[in-house]
C-alpha cells in the first residue's frame, strides 16, 4: 500500500466529496431509481435501505462534514514509559491498513462507512450487493474524482464487482492484502463472511431488541417507548422486536389493551405468549424459536414475565446482544437491569433507536458490533484503529 496519507490529505478528500455529493444529487438518485426498478423482492426493510432520497443524500453530506471536523484518530498516544535503561517507549494508535466492507442494499454505506475507514488512514475495498450496484458505482466514481482532485491514487478506494462465488474465493484467498473485514447486512451475509474469511472480522450483528416494562413503569412512557422502537424505522437493527411486561404492573390489563390498539393502528402484526393470546388481536406463538428472530418488519412479540430476574434471563437467552430497555421509575432496579443484561447498549426509559453512532456522539458509525472484541456497540472513527509500540533508544541491548 502507498505511504499513509497525512490528515490534511485525508480531510481534503472528504471536503471534495462533500461538494461532489451535493452537486451529484440527481445523478445518484437517478442511478438509485434503476436499482429500485430492478428490485424484485418484497422485503420492506431491504427496499427501505436501498432507497436514496434527498434526506439520505443530506445524511451522506452530514456524515462527511462530521468526519472532516473530527480529530485524526491515527497517531494518538495511549501510553508512555521511560525504561530504566533510558529507552523512551510509546504506544500510539495506528491504521489497520486495508479494510474490506461487504454490505447489502445500503448505498449510503458507500459514503459513511467508507468515509470513516478512509479518515482512519485505511485503504478501502467495497463489495456492495447486486441490488444497489448502479447507486454504488456512481458514488465510487465520486470517490475517485475526489482522490484525483487531490492528486491521490484512486487505489485508495476500490469497488469489487464480484458475484457470490468470486467473493468467497477472494475471502479465502485474497489477491491483495486485507487486514480487516466489516460485513454490513443480515445474518446470512455475516455467517458467510465469518465462514470464509481468513482475516479478522468485525461482526455488525443482528438486533432482536427487547423492552422490559417493569412493575414500577410509567405506563405512558412505556407505550411511547415501544411504539417508537417498533415503528419509527423497521429496517433498522436498533428497532424493537420483543416486549416483556411484568405481571405485577398496576392496571396491566388497560396497558396491554392500549398497547395492542396502538400497535394495530400502525399495522403491526402482534404475536404473544400464552398469557397474551387471550386477546383476539394477538396470535399465539407456537414455540420458543420466534424469541430468537429479528423481524425487520411490522411484527412484534409480547410476553409476560414474573419479575426482573426472569426478564433479564430471557433477554440474555434470546436477544441478539444489541440493545435492551427497562422502563421503570425505580433507579436501583434500572441499574441492576443495565449491569446484568448482556447487550452492547442498555437503556433506562429511552428508546433503542438511539443505538446509533451519530446519536451516541460518535459522528457516524462504521458498524454496530455485537462482539466484545475489539469494540462493542457503535464503532466510530476513534475505534477503527489498532495500535503499535514506538521505542526510541541510543544503543540499548538486553
Secondary structure in CASP SS format (residue, H / E / C, confidence):
PFRMAT SS
TARGET T0000
AUTHOR 0000-0000-0000
METHOD secondary structure of the structure
MODEL  1
X C 1.00
X C 1.00
X C 1.00
X C 1.00
X C 1.00
X C 1.00
X H 1.00
X H 1.00
X H 1.00
X H 1.00
X H 1.00
X H 1.00
X H 1.00
X H 1.00
X H 1.00
X H 1.00
X H 1.00
X H 1.00
X H 1.00
X H 1.00
X H 1.00
X H 1.00
X H 1.00
X C 1.00
X H 1.00
X H 1.00
X H 1.00
X H 1.00
X H 1.00
X H 1.00
X H 1.00
X H 1.00
X H 1.00
X H 1.00
X H 1.00
X H 1.00
X H 1.00
X H 1.00
X C 1.00
X C 1.00
X C 1.00
X C 1.00
X C 1.00
X H 1.00
X H 1.00
X H 1.00
X H 1.00
X H 1.00
X H 1.00
X H 1.00
X C 1.00
X C 1.00
X C 1.00
X H 1.00
X H 1.00
X H 1.00
X H 1.00
X H 1.00
X H 1.00
X H 1.00
X H 1.00
X H 1.00
X H 1.00
X H 1.00
X H 1.00
X H 1.00
X H 1.00
X H 1.00
X H 1.00
X C 1.00
X C 1.00
X C 1.00
X C 1.00
X C 1.00
X C 1.00
X C 1.00
X E 1.00
X E 1.00
X E 1.00
X E 1.00
X E 1.00
X E 1.00
X C 1.00
X C 1.00
X C 1.00
X C 1.00
X C 1.00
X E 1.00
X E 1.00
X E 1.00
X E 1.00
X E 1.00
X E 1.00
X E 1.00
X C 1.00
X C 1.00
X C 1.00
X E 1.00
X E 1.00
X E 1.00
X E 1.00
X E 1.00
X E 1.00
X C 1.00
X C 1.00
X C 1.00
X C 1.00
X C 1.00
X H 1.00
X H 1.00
X H 1.00
X H 1.00
X H 1.00
X H 1.00
X H 1.00
X H 1.00
X H 1.00
X H 1.00
X H 1.00
X C 1.00
X C 1.00
X C 1.00
X E 1.00
X E 1.00
X E 1.00
X E 1.00
X E 1.00
X C 1.00
X C 1.00
X H 1.00
X H 1.00
X H 1.00
X H 1.00
X H 1.00
X H 1.00
X H 1.00
X H 1.00
X H 1.00
X H 1.00
X H 1.00
X H 1.00
X H 1.00
X H 1.00
X H 1.00
X H 1.00
X H 1.00
X H 1.00
X H 1.00
X H 1.00
X C 1.00
X C 1.00
X C 1.00
X C 1.00
X H 1.00
X H 1.00
X H 1.00
X E 1.00
X E 1.00
X E 1.00
X C 1.00
X C 1.00
X C 1.00
X C 1.00
X H 1.00
X H 1.00
X H 1.00
X H 1.00
X H 1.00
X H 1.00
X H 1.00
X H 1.00
X H 1.00
X C 1.00
X C 1.00
X C 1.00
X C 1.00
X C 1.00
X C 1.00
X C 1.00
X E 1.00
X E 1.00
X E 1.00
X E 1.00
X E 1.00
X C 1.00
X C 1.00
X H 1.00
X H 1.00
X H 1.00
X H 1.00
X H 1.00
X H 1.00
X H 1.00
X H 1.00
X H 1.00
X H 1.00
X C 1.00
X C 1.00
X C 1.00
X C 1.00
X E 1.00
X E 1.00
X E 1.00
X E 1.00
X C 1.00
X C 1.00
X C 1.00
X C 1.00
X E 1.00
X E 1.00
X E 1.00
X E 1.00
X E 1.00
X C 1.00
X C 1.00
X C 1.00
X C 1.00
X C 1.00
X H 1.00
X H 1.00
X H 1.00
X H 1.00
X H 1.00
X H 1.00
X H 1.00
X H 1.00
X H 1.00
X H 1.00
X H 1.00
X H 1.00
X H 1.00
X C 1.00
X C 1.00
X C 1.00
X C 1.00
X C 1.00
X C 1.00
X C 1.00
X C 1.00
X E 1.00
X E 1.00
X E 1.00
X E 1.00
X E 1.00
X E 1.00
X E 1.00
X C 1.00
X C 1.00
X C 1.00
X C 1.00
X C 1.00
X H 1.00
X H 1.00
X H 1.00
X H 1.00
X H 1.00
X H 1.00
X H 1.00
X H 1.00
X H 1.00
X H 1.00
X H 1.00
X H 1.00
X H 1.00
X H 1.00
X C 1.00
X C 1.00
X C 1.00
X E 1.00
X E 1.00
X E 1.00
X E 1.00
X C 1.00
X C 1.00
X C 1.00
X C 1.00
X C 1.00
X C 1.00
X C 1.00
X C 1.00
X C 1.00
X C 1.00
X E 1.00
X E 1.00
X C 1.00
X C 1.00
X C 1.00
X H 1.00
X H 1.00
X H 1.00
X H 1.00
X H 1.00
X C 1.00
X C 1.00
X C 1.00
X C 1.00
X C 1.00
X C 1.00
X E 1.00
X E 1.00
X E 1.00
X E 1.00
X E 1.00
X E 1.00
X E 1.00
X C 1.00
X C 1.00
X H 1.00
X H 1.00
X H 1.00
X H 1.00
X H 1.00
X H 1.00
X H 1.00
X H 1.00
X H 1.00
X H 1.00
X H 1.00
X C 1.00
X C 1.00
X C 1.00
X C 1.00
X E 1.00
X E 1.00
X E 1.00
X E 1.00
X E 1.00
X C 1.00
X C 1.00
X C 1.00
X H 1.00
X H 1.00
X H 1.00
X H 1.00
X H 1.00
X H 1.00
X H 1.00
X H 1.00
X H 1.00
X H 1.00
X C 1.00
X C 1.00
X C 1.00
X C 1.00
X E 1.00
X E 1.00
X E 1.00
X E 1.00
X C 1.00
X C 1.00
X C 1.00
X H 1.00
X H 1.00
X H 1.00
X C 1.00
X C 1.00
X C 1.00
X C 1.00
X C 1.00
X C 1.00
X C 1.00
X C 1.00
X C 1.00
X C 1.00
X C 1.00
X C 1.00
X E 1.00
X E 1.00
X E 1.00
X C 1.00
X C 1.00
X C 1.00
X C 1.00
X C 1.00
X C 1.00
X C 1.00
X E 1.00
X E 1.00
X E 1.00
X C 1.00
X H 1.00
X H 1.00
X H 1.00
X C 1.00
X C 1.00
X E 1.00
X E 1.00
X E 1.00
X E 1.00
X E 1.00
X E 1.00
X E 1.00
X C 1.00
X C 1.00
X C 1.00
X C 1.00
X C 1.00
X C 1.00
END
